[in-house]
């Protein structure tokens, strides 16, 4: 009978340990899913802010400068004898404005 009680106590001990491990795993999964939901919410919020900022003047000014810089490199590369920097700049900004107009259309 004592041997039967010992086996029951061991079995109960193992089951308690298994239950505790499952509880810890459940807490870890719950925490991970909460972090995932929070991250998704942050990304969604950030995406909507970016979408709203697309129409701001700063956004347009930034991309105008980026596109003009790229156009300027292309103009200098394709016409190495062209030395008038003012004309190169004007041409680059004309190209940049055209690119922005095409994107916005």
N, CA, C and O atoms as a GROMACS GRO file, in nm:
protein
  420
    1UNK      N    1   0.082  -0.119   0.000
    1UNK     CA    2   0.000   0.000   0.000
    1UNK      C    3   0.087   0.126   0.000
    1UNK      O    4   0.055   0.225  -0.067
    2UNK      N    5   0.197   0.121   0.076
    2UNK     CA    6   0.287   0.236   0.082
    2UNK      C    7   0.350   0.261  -0.054
    2UNK      O    8   0.373   0.375  -0.094
    3UNK      N    9   0.377   0.148  -0.124
    3UNK     CA   10   0.436   0.161  -0.257
    3UNK      C   11   0.336   0.226  -0.354
    3UNK      O   12   0.376   0.305  -0.440
    4UNK      N   13   0.211   0.195  -0.340
    4UNK     CA   14   0.106   0.252  -0.423
    4UNK      C   15   0.094   0.402  -0.397
    4UNK      O   16   0.075   0.480  -0.491
    5UNK      N   17   0.104   0.444  -0.271
    5UNK     CA   18   0.098   0.587  -0.235
    5UNK      C   19   0.219   0.661  -0.291
    5UNK      O   20   0.208   0.776  -0.334
    6UNK      N   21   0.335   0.594  -0.291
    6UNK     CA   22   0.456   0.656  -0.342
    6UNK      C   23   0.443   0.679  -0.493
    6UNK      O   24   0.479   0.785  -0.544
    7UNK      N   25   0.390   0.578  -0.563
    7UNK     CA   26   0.370   0.592  -0.707
    7UNK      C   27   0.268   0.703  -0.736
    7UNK      O   28   0.286   0.780  -0.830
    8UNK      N   29   0.163   0.711  -0.658
    8UNK     CA   30   0.062   0.815  -0.676
    8UNK      C   31   0.123   0.953  -0.652
    8UNK      O   32   0.093   1.048  -0.725
    9UNK      N   33   0.206   0.964  -0.550
    9UNK     CA   34   0.269   1.092  -0.519
    9UNK      C   35   0.365   1.133  -0.632
    9UNK      O   36   0.371   1.250  -0.669
   10UNK      N   37   0.440   1.036  -0.686
   10UNK     CA   38   0.531   1.065  -0.797
   10UNK      C   39   0.452   1.109  -0.921
   10UNK      O   40   0.489   1.204  -0.990
   11UNK      N   41   0.345   1.036  -0.947
   11UNK     CA   42   0.261   1.070  -1.062
   11UNK      C   43   0.203   1.210  -1.047
   11UNK      O   44   0.201   1.288  -1.142
   12UNK      N   45   0.156   1.240  -0.927
   12UNK     CA   46   0.101   1.373  -0.900
   12UNK      C   47   0.209   1.480  -0.915
   12UNK      O   48   0.182   1.588  -0.968
   13UNK      N   49   0.330   1.450  -0.870
   13UNK     CA   50   0.441   1.543  -0.883
   13UNK      C   51   0.473   1.570  -1.030
   13UNK      O   52   0.494   1.685  -1.069
   14UNK      N   53   0.476   1.464  -1.112
   14UNK     CA   54   0.502   1.480  -1.254
   14UNK      C   55   0.391   1.560  -1.322
   14UNK      O   56   0.418   1.648  -1.405
   15UNK      N   57   0.267   1.529  -1.288
   15UNK     CA   58   0.154   1.602  -1.346
   15UNK      C   59   0.156   1.749  -1.307
   15UNK      O   60   0.126   1.836  -1.389
   16UNK      N   61   0.193   1.778  -1.183
   16UNK     CA   62   0.203   1.916  -1.137
   16UNK      C   63   0.312   1.990  -1.212
   16UNK      O   64   0.296   2.106  -1.251
   17UNK      N   65   0.426   1.922  -1.233
   17UNK     CA   66   0.536   1.983  -1.308
   17UNK      C   67   0.494   2.008  -1.453
   17UNK      O   68   0.525   2.113  -1.510
   18UNK      N   69   0.424   1.911  -1.514
   18UNK     CA   70   0.375   1.929  -1.651
   18UNK      C   71   0.277   2.046  -1.659
   18UNK      O   72   0.284   2.127  -1.752
   19UNK      N   73   0.188   2.055  -1.563
   19UNK     CA   74   0.090   2.163  -1.560
   19UNK      C   75   0.159   2.298  -1.546
   19UNK      O   76   0.120   2.394  -1.612
   20UNK      N   77   0.260   2.306  -1.463
   20UNK     CA   78   0.335   2.431  -1.445
   20UNK      C   79   0.408   2.469  -1.574
   20UNK      O   80   0.412   2.586  -1.612
   21UNK      N   81   0.466   2.370  -1.641
   21UNK     CA   82   0.534   2.396  -1.768
   21UNK      C   83   0.433   2.447  -1.873
   21UNK      O   84   0.464   2.539  -1.948
   22UNK      N   85   0.315   2.386  -1.878
   22UNK     CA   86   0.212   2.432  -1.971
   22UNK      C   87   0.166   2.574  -1.938
   22UNK      O   88   0.142   2.654  -2.029
   23UNK      N   89   0.154   2.605  -1.811
   23UNK     CA   90   0.116   2.742  -1.771
   23UNK      C   91   0.222   2.843  -1.816
   23UNK      O   92   0.188   2.950  -1.867
   24UNK      N   93   0.349   2.808  -1.796
   24UNK     CA   94   0.456   2.899  -1.837
   24UNK      C   95   0.458   2.917  -1.989
   24UNK      O   96   0.478   3.028  -2.039
   25UNK      N   97   0.437   2.808  -2.061
   25UNK     CA   98   0.433   2.816  -2.206
   25UNK      C   99   0.314   2.901  -2.252
   25UNK      O  100   0.325   2.981  -2.345
   26UNK      N  101   0.201   2.883  -2.186
   26UNK     CA  102   0.083   2.962  -2.218
   26UNK      C  103   0.109   3.111  -2.194
   26UNK      O  104   0.071   3.194  -2.276
   27UNK      N  105   0.173   3.144  -2.082
   27UNK     CA  106   0.205   3.285  -2.053
   27UNK      C  107   0.301   3.342  -2.158
   27UNK      O  108   0.286   3.456  -2.201
   28UNK      N  109   0.400   3.261  -2.198
   28UNK     CA  110   0.496   3.307  -2.299
   28UNK      C  111   0.426   3.331  -2.433
   28UNK      O  112   0.452   3.432  -2.499
   29UNK      N  113   0.337   3.241  -2.473
   29UNK     CA  114   0.263   3.258  -2.598
   29UNK      C  115   0.170   3.378  -2.591
   29UNK      O  116   0.155   3.453  -2.688
   30UNK      N  117   0.106   3.395  -2.476
   30UNK     CA  118   0.016   3.509  -2.458
   30UNK      C  119   0.094   3.640  -2.470
   30UNK      O  120   0.048   3.736  -2.532
   31UNK      N  121   0.212   3.644  -2.409
   31UNK     CA  122   0.297   3.763  -2.415
   31UNK      C  123   0.345   3.789  -2.558
   31UNK      O  124   0.346   3.903  -2.604
   32UNK      N  125   0.385   3.682  -2.627
   32UNK     CA  126   0.432   3.697  -2.765
   32UNK      C  127   0.319   3.747  -2.856
   32UNK      O  128   0.341   3.833  -2.941
   33UNK      N  129   0.200   3.693  -2.838
   33UNK     CA  130   0.089   3.737  -2.922
   33UNK      C  131   0.051   3.882  -2.892
   33UNK      O  132   0.013   3.956  -2.983
   34UNK      N  133   0.061   3.923  -2.766
   34UNK     CA  134   0.033   4.063  -2.731
   34UNK      C  135   0.135   4.156  -2.797
   34UNK      O  136   0.099   4.262  -2.848
   35UNK      N  137   0.262   4.116  -2.797
   35UNK     CA  138   0.365   4.196  -2.862
   35UNK      C  139   0.341   4.204  -3.012
   35UNK      O  140   0.360   4.309  -3.073
   36UNK      N  141   0.299   4.093  -3.072
   36UNK     CA  142   0.271   4.090  -3.215
   36UNK      C  143   0.156   4.184  -3.250
   36UNK      O  144   0.163   4.259  -3.347
   37UNK      N  145   0.050   4.179  -3.172
   37UNK     CA  146  -0.065   4.267  -3.195
   37UNK      C  147  -0.023   4.412  -3.182
   37UNK      O  148  -0.063   4.496  -3.263
   38UNK      N  149   0.059   4.443  -3.080
   38UNK     CA  150   0.105   4.580  -3.059
   38UNK      C  151   0.190   4.627  -3.178
   38UNK      O  152   0.175   4.740  -3.223
   39UNK      N  153   0.277   4.541  -3.227
   39UNK     CA  154   0.362   4.575  -3.341
   39UNK      C  155   0.278   4.600  -3.466
   39UNK      O  156   0.303   4.695  -3.540
   40UNK      N  157   0.179   4.515  -3.489
   40UNK     CA  158   0.091   4.533  -3.605
   40UNK      C  159   0.016   4.665  -3.594
   40UNK      O  160   0.002   4.736  -3.694
   41UNK      N  161  -0.032   4.698  -3.475
   41UNK     CA  162  -0.102   4.825  -3.456
   41UNK      C  163  -0.010   4.944  -3.482
   41UNK      O  164  -0.051   5.043  -3.543
   42UNK      N  165   0.117   4.934  -3.436
   42UNK     CA  166   0.212   5.042  -3.459
   42UNK      C  167   0.241   5.058  -3.608
   42UNK      O  168   0.246   5.170  -3.659
   43UNK      N  169   0.259   4.946  -3.678
   43UNK     CA  170   0.286   4.953  -3.822
   43UNK      C  171   0.168   5.012  -3.897
   43UNK      O  172   0.186   5.090  -3.991
   44UNK      N  173   0.048   4.975  -3.857
   44UNK     CA  174  -0.072   5.027  -3.922
   44UNK      C  175  -0.082   5.178  -3.901
   44UNK      O  176  -0.113   5.253  -3.994
   45UNK      N  177  -0.055   5.221  -3.778
   45UNK     CA  178  -0.059   5.364  -3.747
   45UNK      C  179   0.047   5.439  -3.826
   45UNK      O  180   0.020   5.545  -3.881
   46UNK      N  181   0.168   5.382  -3.831
   46UNK     CA  182   0.277   5.447  -3.903
   46UNK      C  183   0.245   5.454  -4.052
   46UNK      O  184   0.274   5.555  -4.117
   47UNK      N  185   0.187   5.349  -4.107
   47UNK     CA  186   0.152   5.346  -4.248
   47UNK      C  187   0.049   5.454  -4.280
   47UNK      O  188   0.059   5.521  -4.383
   48UNK      N  189  -0.050   5.471  -4.194
   48UNK     CA  190  -0.151   5.574  -4.221
   48UNK      C  191  -0.091   5.714  -4.208
   48UNK      O  192  -0.130   5.805  -4.281
   49UNK      N  193   0.004   5.731  -4.115
   49UNK     CA  194   0.072   5.861  -4.105
   49UNK      C  195   0.153   5.890  -4.229
   49UNK      O  196   0.154   6.003  -4.278
   50UNK      N  197   0.222   5.788  -4.281
   50UNK     CA  198   0.300   5.807  -4.404
   50UNK      C  199   0.208   5.840  -4.520
   50UNK      O  200   0.240   5.925  -4.603
   51UNK      N  201   0.095   5.772  -4.526
   51UNK     CA  202   0.000   5.798  -4.634
   51UNK      C  203  -0.050   5.942  -4.626
   51UNK      O  204  -0.061   6.009  -4.729
   52UNK      N  205  -0.079   5.991  -4.504
   52UNK     CA  206  -0.124   6.129  -4.488
   52UNK      C  207  -0.013   6.228  -4.523
   52UNK      O  208  -0.040   6.333  -4.580
   53UNK      N  209   0.112   6.194  -4.489
   53UNK     CA  210   0.222   6.287  -4.512
   53UNK      C  211   0.262   6.294  -4.659
   53UNK      O  212   0.335   6.384  -4.699
   54UNK      N  213   0.213   6.200  -4.740
   54UNK     CA  214   0.247   6.201  -4.883
   54UNK      C  215   0.207   6.330  -4.952
   54UNK      O  216   0.266   6.369  -5.052
   55UNK      N  217   0.107   6.394  -4.897
   55UNK     CA  218   0.056   6.514  -4.962
   55UNK      C  219   0.109   6.643  -4.898
   55UNK      O  220   0.070   6.752  -4.937
   56UNK      N  221   0.198   6.629  -4.800
   56UNK     CA  222   0.252   6.748  -4.736
   56UNK      C  223   0.359   6.813  -4.824
   56UNK      O  224   0.417   6.749  -4.911
   57UNK      N  225   0.383   6.941  -4.800
   57UNK     CA  226   0.484   7.014  -4.878
   57UNK      C  227   0.624   6.961  -4.853
   57UNK      O  228   0.705   6.954  -4.945
   58UNK      N  229   0.652   6.924  -4.727
   58UNK     CA  230   0.786   6.872  -4.696
   58UNK      C  231   0.813   6.743  -4.772
   58UNK      O  232   0.924   6.722  -4.822
   59UNK      N  233   0.712   6.658  -4.782
   59UNK     CA  234   0.727   6.532  -4.853
   59UNK      C  235   0.758   6.558  -5.000
   59UNK      O  236   0.849   6.497  -5.057
   60UNK      N  237   0.682   6.648  -5.061
   60UNK     CA  238   0.704   6.680  -5.203
   60UNK      C  239   0.840   6.745  -5.224
   60UNK      O  240   0.909   6.717  -5.322
   61UNK      N  241   0.878   6.834  -5.131
   61UNK     CA  242   1.007   6.902  -5.143
   61UNK      C  243   1.122   6.800  -5.133
   61UNK      O  244   1.219   6.807  -5.208
   62UNK      N  245   1.108   6.707  -5.041
   62UNK     CA  246   1.212   6.604  -5.024
   62UNK      C  247   1.230   6.525  -5.153
   62UNK      O  248   1.343   6.511  -5.201
   63UNK      N  249   1.122   6.474  -5.209
   63UNK     CA  250   1.133   6.393  -5.329
   63UNK      C  251   1.174   6.475  -5.450
   63UNK      O  252   1.238   6.424  -5.542
   64UNK      N  253   1.138   6.602  -5.452
   64UNK     CA  254   1.182   6.688  -5.562
   64UNK      C  255   1.334   6.699  -5.560
   64UNK      O  256   1.399   6.693  -5.664
   65UNK      N  257   1.391   6.714  -5.440
   65UNK     CA  258   1.537   6.724  -5.428
   65UNK      C  259   1.604   6.591  -5.464
   65UNK      O  260   1.707   6.590  -5.530
   66UNK      N  261   1.545   6.481  -5.421
   66UNK     CA  262   1.602   6.349  -5.452
   66UNK      C  263   1.601   6.326  -5.603
   66UNK      O  264   1.702   6.290  -5.662
   67UNK      N  265   1.485   6.349  -5.664
   67UNK     CA  266   1.474   6.328  -5.809
   67UNK      C  267   1.564   6.424  -5.887
   67UNK      O  268   1.624   6.385  -5.988
   68UNK      N  269   1.575   6.547  -5.841
   68UNK     CA  270   1.661   6.644  -5.909
   68UNK      C  271   1.807   6.600  -5.900
   68UNK      O  272   1.882   6.612  -5.997
   69UNK      N  273   1.846   6.549  -5.786
   69UNK     CA  274   1.984   6.500  -5.771
   69UNK      C  275   2.013   6.384  -5.865
   69UNK      O  276   2.119   6.378  -5.927
   70UNK      N  277   1.916   6.294  -5.876
   70UNK     CA  278   1.934   6.181  -5.967
   70UNK      C  279   1.937   6.229  -6.112
   70UNK      O  280   2.018   6.181  -6.192
   71UNK      N  281   1.850   6.322  -6.147
   71UNK     CA  282   1.848   6.376  -6.284
   71UNK      C  283   1.978   6.449  -6.314
   71UNK      O  284   2.031   6.440  -6.425
   72UNK      N  285   2.029   6.523  -6.216
   72UNK     CA  286   2.153   6.598  -6.235
   72UNK      C  287   2.268   6.502  -6.266
   72UNK      O  288   2.350   6.529  -6.354
   73UNK      N  289   2.274   6.391  -6.193
   73UNK     CA  290   2.379   6.292  -6.220
   73UNK      C  291   2.368   6.239  -6.363
   73UNK      O  292   2.468   6.222  -6.432
   74UNK      N  293   2.246   6.213  -6.404
   74UNK     CA  294   2.224   6.162  -6.539
   74UNK      C  295   2.263   6.264  -6.644
   74UNK      O  296   2.325   6.230  -6.745
   75UNK      N  297   2.227   6.390  -6.622
   75UNK     CA  298   2.261   6.496  -6.718
   75UNK      C  299   2.412   6.512  -6.729
   75UNK      O  300   2.466   6.523  -6.839
   76UNK      N  301   2.480   6.513  -6.617
   76UNK     CA  302   2.626   6.529  -6.617
   76UNK      C  303   2.692   6.409  -6.686
   76UNK      O  304   2.790   6.425  -6.759
   77UNK      N  305   2.638   6.289  -6.662
   77UNK     CA  306   2.694   6.168  -6.721
   77UNK      C  307   2.674   6.163  -6.872
   77UNK      O  308   2.764   6.122  -6.946
   78UNK      N  309   2.557   6.204  -6.917
   78UNK     CA  310   2.528   6.193  -7.061
   78UNK      C  311   2.583   6.310  -7.142
   78UNK      O  312   2.606   6.296  -7.263
   79UNK      N  313   2.605   6.424  -7.078
   79UNK     CA  314   2.658   6.542  -7.149
   79UNK      C  315   2.779   6.597  -7.073
   79UNK      O  316   2.769   6.701  -7.008
   80UNK      N  317   2.893   6.528  -7.080
   80UNK     CA  318   3.010   6.572  -7.002
   80UNK      C  319   3.067   6.707  -7.045
   80UNK      O  320   3.136   6.772  -6.966
   81UNK      N  321   3.041   6.750  -7.165
   81UNK     CA  322   3.093   6.879  -7.212
   81UNK      C  323   3.005   6.996  -7.171
   81UNK      O  324   3.044   7.112  -7.188
   82UNK      N  325   2.890   6.968  -7.118
   82UNK     CA  326   2.794   7.071  -7.076
   82UNK      C  327   2.840   7.126  -6.941
   82UNK      O  328   2.832   7.056  -6.841
   83UNK      N  329   2.890   7.251  -6.938
   83UNK     CA  330   2.953   7.306  -6.817
   83UNK      C  331   2.868   7.407  -6.742
   83UNK      O  332   2.904   7.446  -6.631
   84UNK      N  333   2.756   7.451  -6.799
   84UNK     CA  334   2.675   7.554  -6.735
   84UNK      C  335   2.595   7.491  -6.620
   84UNK      O  336   2.493   7.425  -6.642
   85UNK      N  337   2.642   7.513  -6.496
   85UNK     CA  338   2.581   7.449  -6.379
   85UNK      C  339   2.439   7.498  -6.354
   85UNK      O  340   2.356   7.422  -6.303
   86UNK      N  341   2.409   7.622  -6.388
   86UNK     CA  342   2.274   7.676  -6.369
   86UNK      C  343   2.177   7.603  -6.461
   86UNK      O  344   2.067   7.566  -6.420
   87UNK      N  345   2.220   7.583  -6.587
   87UNK     CA  346   2.134   7.512  -6.682
   87UNK      C  347   2.116   7.366  -6.641
   87UNK      O  348   2.007   7.310  -6.655
   88UNK      N  349   2.222   7.305  -6.591
   88UNK     CA  350   2.212   7.167  -6.544
   88UNK      C  351   2.111   7.159  -6.430
   88UNK      O  352   2.027   7.069  -6.426
   89UNK      N  353   2.120   7.253  -6.336
   89UNK     CA  354   2.028   7.255  -6.221
   89UNK      C  355   1.884   7.276  -6.266
   89UNK      O  356   1.793   7.205  -6.221
   90UNK      N  357   1.864   7.372  -6.352
   90UNK     CA  358   1.727   7.399  -6.402
   90UNK      C  359   1.671   7.276  -6.472
   90UNK      O  360   1.556   7.238  -6.450
   91UNK      N  361   1.751   7.217  -6.557
   91UNK     CA  362   1.706   7.098  -6.630
   91UNK      C  363   1.673   6.984  -6.533
   91UNK      O  364   1.574   6.912  -6.551
   92UNK      N  365   1.756   6.969  -6.431
   92UNK     CA  366   1.733   6.861  -6.333
   92UNK      C  367   1.602   6.882  -6.259
   92UNK      O  368   1.527   6.787  -6.237
   93UNK      N  369   1.572   7.006  -6.221
   93UNK     CA  370   1.447   7.033  -6.149
   93UNK      C  371   1.325   7.021  -6.240
   93UNK      O  372   1.217   6.984  -6.195
   94UNK      N  373   1.343   7.052  -6.368
   94UNK     CA  374   1.233   7.032  -6.463
   94UNK      C  375   1.201   6.882  -6.473
   94UNK      O  376   1.084   6.842  -6.472
   95UNK      N  377   1.305   6.802  -6.482
   95UNK     CA  378   1.286   6.656  -6.488
   95UNK      C  379   1.222   6.606  -6.358
   95UNK      O  380   1.130   6.524  -6.361
   96UNK      N  381   1.269   6.656  -6.245
   96UNK     CA  382   1.214   6.614  -6.114
   96UNK      C  383   1.067   6.651  -6.103
   96UNK      O  384   0.986   6.570  -6.058
   97UNK      N  385   1.032   6.772  -6.142
   97UNK     CA  386   0.892   6.814  -6.138
   97UNK      C  387   0.806   6.725  -6.228
   97UNK      O  388   0.693   6.690  -6.194
   98UNK      N  389   0.860   6.691  -6.342
   98UNK     CA  390   0.788   6.603  -6.434
   98UNK      C  391   0.767   6.465  -6.373
   98UNK      O  392   0.660   6.406  -6.387
   99UNK      N  393   0.869   6.414  -6.306
   99UNK     CA  394   0.856   6.283  -6.240
   99UNK      C  395   0.749   6.287  -6.131
   99UNK      O  396   0.667   6.196  -6.121
  100UNK      N  397   0.750   6.391  -6.051
  100UNK     CA  398   0.651   6.404  -5.944
  100UNK      C  399   0.511   6.416  -6.002
  100UNK      O  400   0.416   6.359  -5.948
  101UNK      N  401   0.499   6.490  -6.110
  101UNK     CA  402   0.368   6.505  -6.176
  101UNK      C  403   0.318   6.371  -6.226
  101UNK      O  404   0.199   6.340  -6.214
  102UNK      N  405   0.408   6.291  -6.283
  102UNK     CA  406   0.369   6.158  -6.332
  102UNK      C  407   0.326   6.066  -6.217
  102UNK      O  408   0.231   5.989  -6.230
  103UNK      N  409   0.396   6.075  -6.106
  103UNK     CA  410   0.363   5.992  -5.989
  103UNK      C  411   0.230   6.034  -5.930
  103UNK      O  412   0.150   5.949  -5.891
  104UNK      N  413   0.206   6.162  -5.924
  104UNK     CA  414   0.083   6.215  -5.862
  104UNK      C  415  -0.040   6.193  -5.948
  104UNK      O  416  -0.152   6.193  -5.897
  105UNK      N  417  -0.020   6.175  -6.076
  105UNK     CA  418  -0.135   6.162  -6.168
  105UNK      C  419  -0.209   6.032  -6.151
  105UNK      O  420  -0.307   6.007  -6.221
   0.00000   0.00000   0.00000
